[in-house]
C-alpha cells in the first residue's frame, strides 16, 4: 500500500521544530506503511469506517485505509492539554461524589 499524507499532516510535519518527535512520527508512518494493521500501538476508531489511530507521544496519527485503491490516508493531530482540560476533569470528579 502507498501512503497519502493529507495537507494537514504535511503542514504538521514541516512545522515541527522538535527533531526527535519528527523522527518518531516518520518512523511510525513507515511502520504503518510497511506493516499495515499489524503495526504496534494501533486502535480502531469506532466512528470512522476503516479508520485507525496510532499514538506517538502527544501526537496521534489518524489514518484510513482504502483497500480498493491500496492507499492509506494520513492526518496528524497534536493533543494539547491546558488548565481548562484539567478543570473539566476536576468538575467531573466532583460531580460524581
N, CA, C and O atoms as CSV, one atom per row, in Angstrom:
chain,resi,resn,atom,element,x,y,z
A,1,UNK,N,N,0.848,-1.188,0.000
A,1,UNK,CA,C,0.000,0.000,0.000
A,1,UNK,C,C,0.885,1.238,0.000
A,1,UNK,O,O,2.020,1.218,0.476
A,2,UNK,N,N,0.346,2.291,-0.534
A,2,UNK,CA,C,1.108,3.537,-0.530
A,2,UNK,C,C,0.477,4.521,0.443
A,2,UNK,O,O,-0.709,4.427,0.760
A,3,UNK,N,N,1.278,5.461,0.911
A,3,UNK,CA,C,0.854,6.471,1.880
A,3,UNK,C,C,0.453,7.744,1.153
A,3,UNK,O,O,1.143,8.187,0.235
A,4,UNK,N,N,-0.656,8.325,1.564
A,4,UNK,CA,C,-1.084,9.632,1.056
A,4,UNK,C,C,-1.210,10.568,2.253
A,4,UNK,O,O,-2.186,10.508,3.001
A,5,UNK,N,N,-0.210,11.435,2.426
A,5,UNK,CA,C,-0.266,12.426,3.512
A,5,UNK,C,C,-1.268,13.503,3.132
A,5,UNK,O,O,-1.147,14.121,2.075
A,6,UNK,N,N,-2.241,13.727,3.976
A,6,UNK,CA,C,-3.172,14.824,3.731
A,6,UNK,C,C,-2.441,16.145,3.966
A,6,UNK,O,O,-1.405,16.171,4.631
A,7,UNK,N,N,-2.970,17.229,3.428
A,7,UNK,CA,C,-2.312,18.540,3.520
A,7,UNK,C,C,-2.048,18.930,4.972
A,7,UNK,O,O,-1.001,19.492,5.292
A,8,UNK,N,N,-2.995,18.630,5.836
A,8,UNK,CA,C,-2.850,18.974,7.258
A,8,UNK,C,C,-1.673,18.229,7.867
A,8,UNK,O,O,-0.916,18.807,8.646
A,9,UNK,N,N,-1.505,16.957,7.525
A,9,UNK,CA,C,-0.396,16.165,8.063
A,9,UNK,C,C,0.936,16.698,7.548
A,9,UNK,O,O,1.914,16.761,8.292
A,10,UNK,N,N,0.970,17.076,6.290
A,10,UNK,CA,C,2.198,17.634,5.717
A,10,UNK,C,C,2.581,18.930,6.422
A,10,UNK,O,O,3.750,19.149,6.737
A,11,UNK,N,N,1.586,19.792,6.670
A,11,UNK,CA,C,1.858,21.051,7.379
A,11,UNK,C,C,2.373,20.782,8.791
A,11,UNK,O,O,3.301,21.446,9.254
A,12,UNK,N,N,1.780,19.821,9.464
A,12,UNK,CA,C,2.219,19.492,10.817
A,12,UNK,C,C,3.665,19.013,10.805
A,12,UNK,O,O,4.467,19.450,11.631
A,13,UNK,N,N,4.002,18.134,9.893
A,13,UNK,CA,C,5.364,17.601,9.835
A,13,UNK,C,C,6.380,18.681,9.471
A,13,UNK,O,O,7.466,18.725,10.049
A,14,UNK,N,N,6.043,19.543,8.532
A,14,UNK,CA,C,7.007,20.564,8.105
A,14,UNK,C,C,7.155,21.690,9.124
A,14,UNK,O,O,8.153,22.412,9.104
A,15,UNK,N,N,6.181,21.848,10.008
A,15,UNK,CA,C,6.273,22.921,11.007
A,15,UNK,C,C,6.910,22.462,12.319
A,15,UNK,O,O,7.204,23.286,13.185
A,16,UNK,N,N,7.125,21.152,12.472
A,16,UNK,CA,C,7.709,20.629,13.715
A,16,UNK,C,C,9.152,21.095,13.871
A,16,UNK,O,O,9.949,21.004,12.937
A,17,UNK,N,N,9.475,21.592,15.053
A,17,UNK,CA,C,10.844,22.011,15.364
A,17,UNK,C,C,11.580,20.981,16.216
A,17,UNK,O,O,12.807,21.008,16.322
A,18,UNK,N,N,10.823,20.082,16.816
A,18,UNK,CA,C,11.387,19.026,17.647
A,18,UNK,C,C,11.817,17.871,16.734
A,18,UNK,O,O,10.985,17.084,16.284
A,19,UNK,N,N,13.110,17.781,16.471
A,19,UNK,CA,C,13.633,16.793,15.527
A,19,UNK,C,C,13.383,15.364,16.010
A,19,UNK,O,O,13.090,14.482,15.203
A,20,UNK,N,N,13.495,15.131,17.314
A,20,UNK,CA,C,13.243,13.782,17.846
A,20,UNK,C,C,11.798,13.360,17.585
A,20,UNK,O,O,11.542,12.226,17.182
A,21,UNK,N,N,10.851,14.279,17.816
A,21,UNK,CA,C,9.438,13.957,17.580
A,21,UNK,C,C,9.180,13.752,16.089
A,21,UNK,O,O,8.426,12.859,15.702
A,22,UNK,N,N,9.803,14.573,15.262
A,22,UNK,CA,C,9.660,14.416,13.815
A,22,UNK,C,C,10.149,13.034,13.394
A,22,UNK,O,O,9.489,12.359,12.604
A,23,UNK,N,N,11.284,12.613,13.907
A,23,UNK,CA,C,11.808,11.279,13.586
A,23,UNK,C,C,10.884,10.177,14.072
A,23,UNK,O,O,10.695,9.174,13.384
A,24,UNK,N,N,10.305,10.356,15.261
A,24,UNK,CA,C,9.367,9.358,15.798
A,24,UNK,C,C,8.113,9.256,14.935
A,24,UNK,O,O,7.622,8.159,14.668
A,25,UNK,N,N,7.597,10.410,14.499
A,25,UNK,CA,C,6.403,10.410,13.648
A,25,UNK,C,C,6.700,9.763,12.295
A,25,UNK,O,O,5.897,8.979,11.789
A,26,UNK,N,N,7.850,10.092,11.715
A,26,UNK,CA,C,8.220,9.495,10.431
A,26,UNK,C,C,8.405,7.985,10.561
A,26,UNK,O,O,8.009,7.231,9.672
A,27,UNK,N,N,9.007,7.542,11.665
A,27,UNK,CA,C,9.178,6.102,11.893
A,27,UNK,C,C,7.817,5.412,12.052
A,27,UNK,O,O,7.623,4.296,11.570
A,28,UNK,N,N,6.887,6.075,12.724
A,28,UNK,CA,C,5.549,5.498,12.908
A,28,UNK,C,C,4.818,5.396,11.570
A,28,UNK,O,O,4.135,4.405,11.311
A,29,UNK,N,N,4.957,6.408,10.724
A,29,UNK,CA,C,4.324,6.362,9.400
A,29,UNK,C,C,4.939,5.240,8.566
A,29,UNK,O,O,4.223,4.525,7.865
A,30,UNK,N,N,6.257,5.082,8.638
A,30,UNK,CA,C,6.915,3.974,7.931
A,30,UNK,C,C,6.411,2.631,8.447
A,30,UNK,O,O,6.195,1.702,7.668
A,31,UNK,N,N,6.226,2.531,9.756
A,31,UNK,CA,C,5.713,1.300,10.366
A,31,UNK,C,C,4.319,0.981,9.829
A,31,UNK,O,O,4.021,-0.168,9.505
A,32,UNK,N,N,3.475,1.997,9.737
A,32,UNK,CA,C,2.112,1.797,9.203
A,32,UNK,C,C,2.193,1.363,7.739
A,32,UNK,O,O,1.477,0.457,7.314
A,33,UNK,N,N,3.063,2.010,6.980
A,33,UNK,CA,C,3.187,1.684,5.553
A,33,UNK,C,C,3.691,0.248,5.353
A,33,UNK,O,O,3.180,-0.482,4.502
A,34,UNK,N,N,4.679,-0.143,6.130
A,34,UNK,CA,C,5.296,-1.459,5.942
A,34,UNK,C,C,4.510,-2.598,6.573
A,34,UNK,O,O,4.434,-3.683,5.998
A,35,UNK,N,N,3.923,-2.371,7.746
A,35,UNK,CA,C,3.262,-3.455,8.476
A,35,UNK,C,C,1.745,-3.375,8.430
A,35,UNK,O,O,1.068,-4.333,8.802
A,36,UNK,N,N,1.198,-2.250,7.980
A,36,UNK,CA,C,-0.251,-2.118,7.896
A,36,UNK,C,C,-0.906,-2.238,9.254
A,36,UNK,O,O,-0.465,-1.610,10.216
A,37,UNK,N,N,-1.946,-3.031,9.342
A,37,UNK,CA,C,-2.701,-3.156,10.589
A,37,UNK,C,C,-1.985,-3.986,11.643
A,37,UNK,O,O,-2.449,-4.070,12.780
A,38,UNK,N,N,-0.867,-4.596,11.286
A,38,UNK,CA,C,-0.099,-5.322,12.304
A,38,UNK,C,C,0.925,-4.405,12.974
A,38,UNK,O,O,1.704,-4.866,13.808
A,39,UNK,N,N,0.937,-3.115,12.626
A,39,UNK,CA,C,1.820,-2.147,13.286
A,39,UNK,C,C,1.446,-2.059,14.761
A,39,UNK,O,O,0.303,-2.319,15.137
A,40,UNK,N,N,2.408,-1.695,15.581
A,40,UNK,CA,C,2.154,-1.658,17.022
A,40,UNK,C,C,1.387,-0.415,17.430
A,40,UNK,O,O,1.420,0.610,16.749
A,41,UNK,N,N,0.690,-0.527,18.564
A,41,UNK,CA,C,0.010,0.594,19.200
A,41,UNK,C,C,-1.092,1.201,18.337
A,41,UNK,O,O,-1.231,2.423,18.286
A,42,UNK,N,N,-1.872,0.370,17.663
A,42,UNK,CA,C,-2.990,0.844,16.843
A,42,UNK,C,C,-4.301,0.644,17.581
A,42,UNK,O,O,-4.462,-0.283,18.375
A,43,UNK,N,N,-5.221,1.533,17.297
A,43,UNK,CA,C,-6.567,1.374,17.838
A,43,UNK,C,C,-7.548,1.704,16.725
A,43,UNK,O,O,-7.399,2.709,16.030
A,44,UNK,N,N,-8.540,0.859,16.562
A,44,UNK,CA,C,-9.553,1.118,15.546
A,44,UNK,C,C,-10.496,2.203,16.048
A,44,UNK,O,O,-10.895,2.197,17.213
A,45,UNK,N,N,-10.850,3.131,15.167
A,45,UNK,CA,C,-11.780,4.209,15.516
A,45,UNK,C,C,-13.200,3.745,15.232
A,45,UNK,O,O,-13.508,3.321,14.119
A,46,UNK,N,N,-14.049,3.824,16.222
A,46,UNK,CA,C,-15.399,3.284,16.089
A,46,UNK,C,C,-16.293,4.141,15.194
A,46,UNK,O,O,-17.236,3.623,14.595
A,47,UNK,N,N,-16.018,5.418,15.094
A,47,UNK,CA,C,-16.904,6.311,14.352
A,47,UNK,C,C,-16.460,6.541,12.910
A,47,UNK,O,O,-17.089,7.316,12.190
A,48,UNK,N,N,-15.382,5.878,12.477
A,48,UNK,CA,C,-14.839,6.097,11.141
A,48,UNK,C,C,-14.562,4.756,10.482
A,48,UNK,O,O,-13.741,3.974,10.963
A,49,UNK,N,N,-15.244,4.498,9.391
A,49,UNK,CA,C,-15.073,3.219,8.709
A,49,UNK,C,C,-13.633,3.085,8.219
A,49,UNK,O,O,-13.088,4.000,7.601
A,50,UNK,N,N,-13.033,1.947,8.500
A,50,UNK,CA,C,-11.633,1.677,8.157
A,50,UNK,C,C,-10.687,2.728,8.722
A,50,UNK,O,O,-9.641,3.010,8.138
A,51,UNK,N,N,-11.060,3.312,9.868
A,51,UNK,CA,C,-10.244,4.343,10.496
A,51,UNK,C,C,-9.495,3.802,11.704
A,51,UNK,O,O,-10.028,3.000,12.472
A,52,UNK,N,N,-8.257,4.247,11.864
A,52,UNK,CA,C,-7.396,3.805,12.950
A,52,UNK,C,C,-6.590,4.980,13.474
A,52,UNK,O,O,-6.517,6.035,12.844
A,53,UNK,N,N,-5.988,4.780,14.636
A,53,UNK,CA,C,-5.090,5.799,15.165
A,53,UNK,C,C,-3.892,5.128,15.802
A,53,UNK,O,O,-3.971,4.009,16.308
A,54,UNK,N,N,-2.776,5.846,15.762
A,54,UNK,CA,C,-1.535,5.379,16.384
A,54,UNK,C,C,-1.030,6.507,17.256
A,54,UNK,O,O,-0.917,7.647,16.805
A,55,UNK,N,N,-0.727,6.191,18.506
A,55,UNK,CA,C,-0.197,7.178,19.456
A,55,UNK,C,C,1.304,7.317,19.273
A,55,UNK,O,O,2.034,6.331,19.176
A,56,UNK,N,N,1.746,8.571,19.229
A,56,UNK,CA,C,3.176,8.877,19.192
A,56,UNK,C,C,3.367,10.089,20.090
A,56,UNK,O,O,3.211,11.228,19.651
A,57,UNK,N,N,3.704,9.840,21.341
A,57,UNK,CA,C,3.840,10.951,22.290
A,57,UNK,C,C,2.528,11.692,22.439
A,57,UNK,O,O,1.486,11.085,22.686
A,58,UNK,N,N,2.582,13.007,22.287
A,58,UNK,CA,C,1.354,13.797,22.401
A,58,UNK,C,C,0.653,13.967,21.048
A,58,UNK,O,O,-0.314,14.721,20.938
A,59,UNK,N,N,1.137,13.274,20.036
A,59,UNK,CA,C,0.524,13.319,18.712
A,59,UNK,C,C,-0.251,12.045,18.441
A,59,UNK,O,O,0.029,10.992,19.015
A,60,UNK,N,N,-1.225,12.158,17.561
A,60,UNK,CA,C,-1.980,10.999,17.101
A,60,UNK,C,C,-1.935,10.996,15.584
A,60,UNK,O,O,-2.225,11.998,14.932
A,61,UNK,N,N,-1.567,9.851,15.041
A,61,UNK,CA,C,-1.628,9.667,13.597
A,61,UNK,C,C,-2.954,8.978,13.323
A,61,UNK,O,O,-3.154,7.824,13.703
A,62,UNK,N,N,-3.849,9.684,12.668
A,62,UNK,CA,C,-5.140,9.121,12.281
A,62,UNK,C,C,-5.023,8.690,10.832
A,62,UNK,O,O,-4.449,9.407,10.012
A,63,UNK,N,N,-5.560,7.532,10.515
A,63,UNK,CA,C,-5.477,7.111,9.127
A,63,UNK,C,C,-6.655,6.227,8.748
A,63,UNK,O,O,-7.249,5.542,9.580
A,64,UNK,N,N,-6.966,6.271,7.462
A,64,UNK,CA,C,-7.994,5.411,6.894
A,64,UNK,C,C,-7.339,4.591,5.793
A,64,UNK,O,O,-6.389,5.030,5.145
A,65,UNK,N,N,-7.862,3.410,5.602
A,65,UNK,CA,C,-7.323,2.518,4.577
A,65,UNK,C,C,-8.376,2.327,3.499
A,65,UNK,O,O,-9.498,1.900,3.769
A,66,UNK,N,N,-7.989,2.652,2.273
A,66,UNK,CA,C,-8.850,2.413,1.122
A,66,UNK,C,C,-8.314,1.165,0.429
A,66,UNK,O,O,-7.327,1.231,-0.304
A,67,UNK,N,N,-8.965,0.030,0.662
A,67,UNK,CA,C,-8.472,-1.242,0.143
A,67,UNK,C,C,-8.596,-1.325,-1.375
A,67,UNK,O,O,-7.780,-1.975,-2.028
A,68,UNK,N,N,-9.615,-0.669,-1.943
A,68,UNK,CA,C,-9.794,-0.711,-3.395
A,68,UNK,C,C,-8.635,-0.037,-4.122
A,68,UNK,O,O,-8.129,-0.554,-5.117
A,69,UNK,N,N,-8.219,1.128,-3.611
A,69,UNK,CA,C,-7.141,1.890,-4.251
A,69,UNK,C,C,-5.774,1.577,-3.663
A,69,UNK,O,O,-4.761,2.075,-4.155
A,70,UNK,N,N,-5.731,0.745,-2.599
A,70,UNK,CA,C,-4.478,0.401,-1.932
A,70,UNK,C,C,-3.746,1.644,-1.423
A,70,UNK,O,O,-2.541,1.798,-1.619
A,71,UNK,N,N,-4.512,2.536,-0.758
A,71,UNK,CA,C,-3.961,3.801,-0.261
A,71,UNK,C,C,-4.287,3.946,1.219
A,71,UNK,O,O,-5.383,3.604,1.661
A,72,UNK,N,N,-3.321,4.459,1.980
A,72,UNK,CA,C,-3.529,4.804,3.388
A,72,UNK,C,C,-3.477,6.327,3.486
A,72,UNK,O,O,-2.432,6.928,3.238
A,73,UNK,N,N,-4.601,6.953,3.846
A,73,UNK,CA,C,-4.683,8.409,4.007
A,73,UNK,C,C,-4.337,8.761,5.448
A,73,UNK,O,O,-4.886,8.168,6.377
A,74,UNK,N,N,-3.428,9.724,5.646
A,74,UNK,CA,C,-2.922,10.037,6.979
A,74,UNK,C,C,-3.150,11.489,7.352
A,74,UNK,O,O,-2.943,12.398,6.548
A,75,UNK,N,N,-3.590,11.694,8.619
A,75,UNK,CA,C,-3.693,13.001,9.255
A,75,UNK,C,C,-2.913,12.921,10.558
A,75,UNK,O,O,-2.821,11.848,11.154
A,76,UNK,N,N,-2.356,14.023,11.006
A,76,UNK,CA,C,-1.618,14.045,12.273
A,76,UNK,C,C,-2.187,15.163,13.134
A,76,UNK,O,O,-2.286,16.306,12.687
A,77,UNK,N,N,-2.561,14.838,14.369
A,77,UNK,CA,C,-3.069,15.870,15.277
A,77,UNK,C,C,-2.241,15.877,16.549
A,77,UNK,O,O,-1.686,14.859,16.963
A,78,UNK,N,N,-2.174,17.050,17.156
A,78,UNK,CA,C,-1.479,17.192,18.436
A,78,UNK,C,C,-2.524,17.281,19.526
A,78,UNK,O,O,-3.484,18.044,19.421
A,79,UNK,N,N,-2.334,16.505,20.566
A,79,UNK,CA,C,-3.226,16.546,21.712
A,79,UNK,C,C,-2.675,17.589,22.668
A,79,UNK,O,O,-1.589,17.425,23.223
A,80,UNK,N,N,-3.423,18.652,22.853
A,80,UNK,CA,C,-2.966,19.732,23.722
A,80,UNK,C,C,-3.694,19.650,25.053
A,80,UNK,O,O,-4.912,19.475,25.104
A,81,UNK,N,N,-2.949,19.776,26.097
A,81,UNK,CA,C,-3.543,19.790,27.442
A,81,UNK,C,C,-3.389,21.191,27.991
A,81,UNK,O,O,-2.309,21.779,27.958
A,82,UNK,N,N,-4.471,21.701,28.485
A,82,UNK,CA,C,-4.446,23.045,29.052
A,82,UNK,C,C,-5.084,22.995,30.438
A,82,UNK,O,O,-5.703,21.996,30.803
A,83,UNK,N,N,-4.934,24.062,31.200
A,83,UNK,CA,C,-5.602,24.091,32.517
A,83,UNK,C,C,-7.102,23.859,32.412
A,83,UNK,O,O,-7.708,23.316,33.336
A,84,UNK,N,N,-7.716,24.265,31.290
A,84,UNK,CA,C,-9.158,24.039,31.127
A,84,UNK,C,C,-9.477,22.549,31.114
A,84,UNK,O,O,-10.472,22.114,31.694
A,85,UNK,N,N,-8.627,21.771,30.452
A,85,UNK,CA,C,-8.841,20.320,30.415
A,85,UNK,C,C,-8.846,19.738,31.823
A,85,UNK,O,O,-9.699,18.922,32.174
A,86,UNK,N,N,-7.878,20.173,32.619
A,86,UNK,CA,C,-7.795,19.662,33.987
A,86,UNK,C,C,-8.973,20.128,34.826
A,86,UNK,O,O,-9.472,19.369,35.656
A,87,UNK,N,N,-9.430,21.364,34.627
A,87,UNK,CA,C,-10.616,21.838,35.360
A,87,UNK,C,C,-11.830,20.987,35.030
A,87,UNK,O,O,-12.631,20.678,35.912
A,88,UNK,N,N,-11.975,20.601,33.755
A,88,UNK,CA,C,-13.096,19.747,33.365
A,88,UNK,C,C,-13.042,18.407,34.092
A,88,UNK,O,O,-14.065,17.913,34.565
A,89,UNK,N,N,-11.850,17.817,34.182
A,89,UNK,CA,C,-11.703,16.559,34.908
A,89,UNK,C,C,-12.078,16.720,36.364
A,89,UNK,O,O,-12.777,15.882,36.933
A,90,UNK,N,N,-11.608,17.803,36.966
A,90,UNK,CA,C,-11.908,18.046,38.378
A,90,UNK,C,C,-13.400,18.229,38.580
A,90,UNK,O,O,-13.965,17.694,39.534
A,91,UNK,N,N,-14.051,18.983,37.689
A,91,UNK,CA,C,-15.502,19.180,37.800
A,91,UNK,C,C,-16.240,17.849,37.691
A,91,UNK,O,O,-17.180,17.596,38.444
A,92,UNK,N,N,-15.820,17.001,36.763
A,92,UNK,CA,C,-16.464,15.694,36.604
A,92,UNK,C,C,-16.286,14.816,37.830
A,92,UNK,O,O,-17.200,14.098,38.233
A,93,UNK,N,N,-15.101,14.881,38.415
A,93,UNK,CA,C,-14.841,14.094,39.637
A,93,UNK,C,C,-15.712,14.607,40.785
A,93,UNK,O,O,-16.287,13.823,41.540
A,94,UNK,N,N,-15.798,15.931,40.905
A,94,UNK,CA,C,-16.615,16.493,41.994
A,94,UNK,C,C,-18.087,16.150,41.830
A,94,UNK,O,O,-18.776,15.900,42.819
A,95,UNK,N,N,-18.580,16.136,40.591
A,95,UNK,CA,C,-19.987,15.796,40.340
A,95,UNK,C,C,-20.285,14.344,40.683
A,95,UNK,O,O,-21.389,14.012,41.114
A,96,UNK,N,N,-19.288,13.481,40.489
A,96,UNK,CA,C,-19.514,12.061,40.729
A,96,UNK,C,C,-19.494,11.703,42.220
A,96,UNK,O,O,-19.868,10.587,42.582
A,97,UNK,N,N,-19.078,12.601,43.069
A,97,UNK,CA,C,-19.030,12.318,44.511
A,97,UNK,C,C,-20.385,12.356,45.138
A,97,UNK,O,O,-20.515,12.139,46.343
